[in-house]
């Protein structure tokens, strides 16, 4: 069950990649750039502190948070083994 947690948590696979492609946040091999994700997350976090996020921005903020806080560390741990 723990292995399937992430698959069940992601409702629309590839949506963050589409957003990154639209905004120029993909690397040459088609992966989401971590630097782009960090910059975008920081900008949205500052805007959220003021309470001025739109519905779309809240959704992107959540996707970035999942990517940076959960998925990326899990991928790092998997590759270290």
DSSP file (Angstrom, degrees, kcal/mol; ACC not computed):
  #  RESIDUE AA STRUCTURE BP1 BP2  ACC     N-H-->O    O-->H-N    N-H-->O    O-->H-N    TCO  KAPPA ALPHA  PHI   PSI    X-CA   Y-CA   Z-CA
    1    1 A X              0   0    0      0, 0.0     4,-0.5     0, 0.0     3,-0.4   0.000 360.0 360.0 360.0 -38.4    0.0    0.0    0.0
    2    2 A X    >   +     0   0    0      1,-0.2     3,-0.7     2,-0.2     4,-0.4   0.836 360.0  55.1 -65.1 -31.6    2.8    2.4    0.8
    3    3 A X  T 3  S+     0   0    0      1,-0.2     4,-0.4     2,-0.1     3,-0.3   0.827 108.1  48.7 -69.5 -30.6    4.3    1.9   -2.7
    4    4 A X  T 3> S+     0   0    0     -3,-0.4     4,-2.1     1,-0.2    -1,-0.2   0.473  84.8  94.2 -88.2  -2.5    1.0    2.9   -4.3
    5    5 A X  H <> S+     0   0    0     -3,-0.7     4,-1.8    -4,-0.5    -1,-0.2   0.927  86.9  44.4 -56.8 -49.3    0.5    6.0   -2.2
    6    6 A X  H  > S+     0   0    0     -4,-0.4     4,-1.8    -3,-0.3    -1,-0.2   0.905 110.9  53.4 -65.8 -42.2    2.1    8.4   -4.8
    7    7 A X  H  4 S+     0   0    0     -4,-0.4    -1,-0.2     1,-0.2    -2,-0.2   0.881 113.6  43.9 -60.7 -37.3    0.3    6.8   -7.8
    8    8 A X  H  < S+     0   0    0     -4,-2.1    -1,-0.2     1,-0.2    -2,-0.2   0.780 110.0  56.1 -77.9 -26.2   -3.0    7.4   -5.9
    9    9 A X  H  < S+     0   0    0     -4,-1.8     2,-0.8    -5,-0.2    -2,-0.2   0.794  93.0  76.8 -75.7 -28.0   -2.1   10.9   -4.8
   10   10 A X     <  +     0   0    0     -4,-1.8     3,-0.3     1,-0.2    -1,-0.1  -0.750  55.9 177.4 -89.3 113.1   -1.4   12.1   -8.4
   11   11 A X  S    S+     0   0    0     -2,-0.8     2,-0.4     1,-0.3    -1,-0.2   0.835  75.6  28.9 -85.4 -34.0   -4.8   12.7  -10.1
   12   12 A X  S >  S-     0   0    0      0, 0.0     3,-1.7     0, 0.0     4,-0.3  -0.773  79.5-153.3-130.3  87.8   -3.5   14.0  -13.4
   13   13 A X  T 3  S+     0   0    0     -2,-0.4    -6,-0.0    -3,-0.3    -3,-0.0  -0.343  80.4  21.4 -61.5 135.9   -0.1   12.5  -14.3
   14   14 A X  T 3> S+     0   0    0     -2,-0.0     4,-1.9     3,-0.0    -1,-0.2   0.370  86.1 113.9  91.4  -5.1    1.9   14.8  -16.6
   15   15 A X  H <> S+     0   0    0     -3,-1.7     4,-2.0     1,-0.2     5,-0.1   0.891  77.9  49.0 -69.8 -37.6    0.1   18.0  -15.8
   16   16 A X  H  > S+     0   0    0     -4,-0.3     4,-2.7     1,-0.2    -1,-0.2   0.888 109.7  53.4 -66.6 -37.4    3.1   19.6  -14.1
   17   17 A X  H  > S+     0   0    0      2,-0.2     4,-2.4     1,-0.2    -2,-0.2   0.892 107.9  50.3 -63.4 -39.5    5.2   18.7  -17.1
   18   18 A X  H  X S+     0   0    0     -4,-1.9     4,-2.0     2,-0.2    -2,-0.2   0.910 111.5  47.9 -64.4 -41.8    2.7   20.4  -19.4
   19   19 A X  H  X S+     0   0    0     -4,-2.0     4,-1.7     1,-0.2    -2,-0.2   0.923 112.6  49.0 -63.5 -44.3    2.8   23.5  -17.3
   20   20 A X  H  X>S+     0   0    0     -4,-2.7     5,-4.2     1,-0.2     4,-0.6   0.883 110.1  51.3 -63.5 -39.0    6.6   23.5  -17.3
   21   21 A X  H ><5S+     0   0    0     -4,-2.4     3,-0.6     3,-0.2    -1,-0.2   0.897 109.5  50.2 -64.9 -39.6    6.7   23.0  -21.1
   22   22 A X  H 3<5S+     0   0    0     -4,-2.0    -1,-0.2     1,-0.2    -2,-0.2   0.849 117.7  39.4 -66.7 -33.7    4.4   26.0  -21.5
   23   23 A X  H 3<5S-     0   0    0     -4,-1.7    -1,-0.2    -5,-0.1    -2,-0.2   0.349 117.9-105.8-100.5   5.3    6.5   28.2  -19.3
   24   24 A X  T <<5S+     0   0    0     -4,-0.6    -3,-0.2    -3,-0.6    -4,-0.1   0.819  78.3 131.5  78.8  31.7    9.9   26.9  -20.5
   25   25 A X      < +     0   0    0     -5,-4.2     8,-3.2    -6,-0.2     2,-0.3   0.105  37.5 104.7-105.1  22.1   10.7   24.8  -17.4
   26   26 A X  B     -A   32   0A   0     -6,-0.4     6,-0.2     6,-0.2     2,-0.1  -0.778  63.5-131.3-101.9 148.1   11.8   21.6  -19.1
   27   27 A X    >   -     0   0    0      4,-3.0     3,-1.6    -2,-0.3     6,-0.1  -0.284  38.5 -93.3 -82.1 178.2   15.3   20.3  -19.5
   28   28 A X  T 3  S+     0   0    0      1,-0.3    -1,-0.1     2,-0.1    -2,-0.0   0.803 126.2  53.8 -65.2 -28.7   16.7   19.1  -22.8
   29   29 A X  T 3  S-     0   0    0      2,-0.1    -1,-0.3     1,-0.0    -3,-0.0   0.338 122.8-102.6 -90.4   9.4   15.7   15.5  -22.0
   30   30 A X  S <  S+     0   0    0     -3,-1.6     2,-0.2     1,-0.3    -2,-0.1   0.589  78.2 129.1  88.7  11.3   12.1   16.5  -21.3
   31   31 A X        -     0   0    0      1,-0.1    -4,-3.0     0, 0.0     2,-0.3  -0.617  68.7 -93.1 -96.5 159.6   12.2   16.4  -17.5
   32   32 A X  B     -A   26   0A   0     -6,-0.2     2,-0.3    -2,-0.2    -6,-0.2  -0.564  42.8-120.7 -72.4 127.4   10.9   19.2  -15.2
   33   33 A X     >  -     0   0    0     -8,-3.2     4,-2.1    -2,-0.3     5,-0.1  -0.534  12.9-150.2 -71.5 128.3   13.8   21.5  -14.3
   34   34 A X  H  > S+     0   0    0     -2,-0.3     4,-2.6     2,-0.2     5,-0.2   0.873  96.7  53.7 -68.6 -37.3   14.3   21.6  -10.5
   35   35 A X  H  > S+     0   0    0      2,-0.2     4,-2.3     1,-0.2    -1,-0.2   0.914 109.8  47.9 -64.7 -41.0   15.6   25.2  -10.6
   36   36 A X  H  > S+     0   0    0      2,-0.2     4,-2.7     1,-0.2     5,-0.2   0.927 112.2  49.9 -61.8 -44.5   12.5   26.3  -12.5
   37   37 A X  H  X S+     0   0    0     -4,-2.1     4,-2.5     1,-0.2    -2,-0.2   0.900 111.1  48.6 -63.2 -41.5   10.3   24.5  -10.0
   38   38 A X  H  X S+     0   0    0     -4,-2.6     4,-2.5     2,-0.2    -1,-0.2   0.920 113.3  46.6 -64.8 -43.5   12.1   26.1   -7.0
   39   39 A X  H  X S+     0   0    0     -4,-2.3     4,-2.2     2,-0.2    -2,-0.2   0.925 115.0  45.9 -64.7 -44.6   11.8   29.6   -8.5
   40   40 A X  H  X S+     0   0    0     -4,-2.7     4,-2.4     2,-0.2    -2,-0.2   0.905 113.2  50.1 -64.5 -42.1    8.1   29.1   -9.4
   41   41 A X  H  X S+     0   0    0     -4,-2.5     4,-2.4    -5,-0.2    -2,-0.2   0.912 110.7  49.5 -63.1 -43.3    7.4   27.6   -6.0
   42   42 A X  H  X S+     0   0    0     -4,-2.5     4,-2.1     2,-0.2    -2,-0.2   0.903 111.4  49.0 -63.9 -41.3    9.1   30.5   -4.2
   43   43 A X  H  X S+     0   0    0     -4,-2.2     4,-1.9     1,-0.2    -2,-0.2   0.921 114.1  45.0 -64.6 -43.5    7.2   33.1   -6.2
   44   44 A X  H  X S+     0   0    0     -4,-2.4     4,-2.4     2,-0.2    -2,-0.2   0.850 110.3  55.1 -69.8 -33.1    3.9   31.4   -5.5
   45   45 A X  H  X S+     0   0    0     -4,-2.4     4,-1.7     2,-0.2    -2,-0.2   0.907 108.7  47.8 -65.2 -41.2    4.7   31.0   -1.8
   46   46 A X  H  X S+     0   0    0     -4,-2.1     4,-0.8     1,-0.2    -2,-0.2   0.908 113.8  47.2 -64.1 -41.3    5.4   34.7   -1.5
   47   47 A X  H  <>S+     0   0    0     -4,-1.9     5,-1.9     1,-0.2     3,-0.5   0.861 109.6  53.8 -68.5 -35.2    2.1   35.5   -3.3
   48   48 A X  H ><5S+     0   0    0     -4,-2.4     3,-0.9     1,-0.2    -1,-0.2   0.828  98.4  63.5 -68.1 -32.0    0.2   33.0   -1.1
   49   49 A X  H 3<5S+     0   0    0     -4,-1.7    -1,-0.2     1,-0.3    -2,-0.2   0.824 105.1  46.5 -62.4 -29.8    1.5   34.7    2.0
   50   50 A X  T 3<5S-     0   0    0     -4,-0.8    -1,-0.3    -3,-0.5    -2,-0.2   0.588 115.8-120.0 -84.8 -11.6   -0.4   37.7    0.9
   51   51 A X  T < 5S+     0   0    0     -3,-0.9    -3,-0.2    -4,-0.4    -2,-0.1   0.835  75.8 123.5  77.9  34.0   -3.5   35.6    0.2
   52   52 A X      < +     0   0    0     -5,-1.9     2,-0.4     2,-0.0    -4,-0.1  -0.082  26.8 131.1-121.2  35.6   -3.6   36.5   -3.5
   53   53 A X        -     0   0    0     -5,-0.2     2,-0.1    -6,-0.1    -9,-0.0  -0.719  47.3-139.0 -89.5 136.8   -3.5   33.2   -5.3
   54   54 A X     >  -     0   0    0     -2,-0.4     4,-2.2     1,-0.1     5,-0.2  -0.303  33.2 -97.7 -79.7 175.1   -6.0   32.5   -8.0
   55   55 A X  H  > S+     0   0    0      1,-0.2     4,-1.7     2,-0.2     5,-0.1   0.913 125.7  47.1 -62.2 -43.2   -7.6   29.0   -8.4
   56   56 A X  H  > S+     0   0    0      1,-0.2     4,-2.4     2,-0.2    -1,-0.2   0.905 111.2  51.2 -64.8 -42.3   -5.1   28.0  -11.1
   57   57 A X  H  > S+     0   0    0      1,-0.2     4,-2.5     2,-0.2    -1,-0.2   0.866 107.5  53.3 -65.4 -35.3   -2.1   29.3   -9.1
   58   58 A X  H  X S+     0   0    0     -4,-2.2     4,-2.0     2,-0.2    -1,-0.2   0.897 109.7  48.7 -63.6 -39.9   -3.3   27.3   -6.1
   59   59 A X  H  X S+     0   0    0     -4,-1.7     4,-2.0     2,-0.2    -2,-0.2   0.922 112.9  46.2 -66.5 -44.1   -3.4   24.1   -8.2
   60   60 A X  H  X S+     0   0    0     -4,-2.4     4,-2.6     1,-0.2     5,-0.2   0.895 110.4  54.7 -64.8 -40.0    0.1   24.8   -9.6
   61   61 A X  H  X S+     0   0    0     -4,-2.5     4,-2.3     1,-0.2    -1,-0.2   0.906 108.6  48.4 -59.4 -43.3    1.4   25.5   -6.1
   62   62 A X  H  X S+     0   0    0     -4,-2.0     4,-2.3     2,-0.2    -1,-0.2   0.895 111.2  49.4 -64.8 -41.0    0.1   22.2   -4.9
   63   63 A X  H  X S+     0   0    0     -4,-2.0     4,-2.3     2,-0.2    -2,-0.2   0.909 112.6  47.6 -64.9 -42.3    1.7   20.3   -7.8
   64   64 A X  H  X S+     0   0    0     -4,-2.6     4,-2.9     2,-0.2     5,-0.3   0.892 110.4  52.3 -65.9 -39.2    5.0   22.0   -7.3
   65   65 A X  H  X S+     0   0    0     -4,-2.3     4,-2.6    -5,-0.2     5,-0.5   0.919 110.3  47.7 -63.3 -43.4    4.9   21.3   -3.6
   66   66 A X  H  X>S+     0   0    0     -4,-2.3     5,-2.4     1,-0.2     4,-1.7   0.916 114.4  47.7 -61.9 -43.0    4.2   17.6   -4.2
   67   67 A X  I  <>S+     0   0    0     -4,-2.3     5,-2.6     3,-0.2     6,-0.2   0.936 119.6  36.2 -64.3 -48.2    7.1   17.5   -6.7
   68   68 A X  I  <5S+     0   0    0     -4,-2.9     5,-0.3     3,-0.2    -2,-0.2   0.855 125.9  34.8 -78.2 -35.4    9.6   19.3   -4.5
   69   69 A X  I  <5S+     0   0    0     -4,-2.6    -3,-0.2    -5,-0.3    -2,-0.2   0.776 133.7  12.5 -93.8 -27.4    8.7   17.9   -1.1
   70   70 A X  I  X5S+     0   0    0     -4,-1.7     4,-1.6    -5,-0.5    -3,-0.2   0.793 124.4  41.4-116.5 -56.3    7.6   14.3   -1.9
   71   71 A X  I  ><S+     0   0    0     -5,-2.4     4,-2.3     2,-0.2     5,-0.2   0.933 112.8  49.4 -68.9 -48.0    8.5   13.1   -5.3
   72   72 A X  H  ><S+     0   0    0     -5,-2.6     4,-2.1    -6,-0.3    -1,-0.2   0.927 112.7  46.5 -63.1 -46.5   12.0   14.4   -5.8
   73   73 A X  H  > S+     0   0    0     -5,-0.3     4,-2.1     1,-0.2    -1,-0.2   0.873 112.1  52.9 -62.2 -33.9   13.3   13.2   -2.5
   74   74 A X  H  X S+     0   0    0     -4,-1.6     4,-1.9     2,-0.2    -1,-0.2   0.880 108.4  49.3 -67.6 -37.1   11.7    9.8   -3.1
   75   75 A X  H  X S+     0   0    0     -4,-2.3     4,-1.9     2,-0.2    -1,-0.2   0.892 109.7  52.3 -67.8 -39.5   13.4    9.6   -6.5
   76   76 A X  H  X S+     0   0    0     -4,-2.1     4,-1.3     1,-0.2    -2,-0.2   0.919 110.1  48.1 -61.9 -43.4   16.8   10.5   -4.9
   77   77 A X  H  X S+     0   0    0     -4,-2.1     4,-0.8     1,-0.2    -1,-0.2   0.880 109.9  52.7 -65.1 -37.6   16.4    7.7   -2.3
   78   78 A X  H  < S+     0   0    0     -4,-1.9     3,-0.4     1,-0.2    -1,-0.2   0.886 110.0  47.5 -66.6 -38.6   15.5    5.2   -5.0
   79   79 A X  H  < S+     0   0    0     -4,-1.9    -1,-0.2     1,-0.2    -2,-0.2   0.734 103.7  62.1 -77.7 -21.4   18.6    5.9   -7.1
   80   80 A X  H  <        0   0    0     -4,-1.3    -1,-0.2     1,-0.2    -2,-0.2   0.759 360.0 360.0 -73.7 -23.9   21.0    5.8   -4.1
   81   81 A X     <        0   0    0     -4,-0.8    -1,-0.2    -3,-0.4    -2,-0.1   0.489 360.0 360.0 -66.2 360.0   20.2    2.1   -3.4
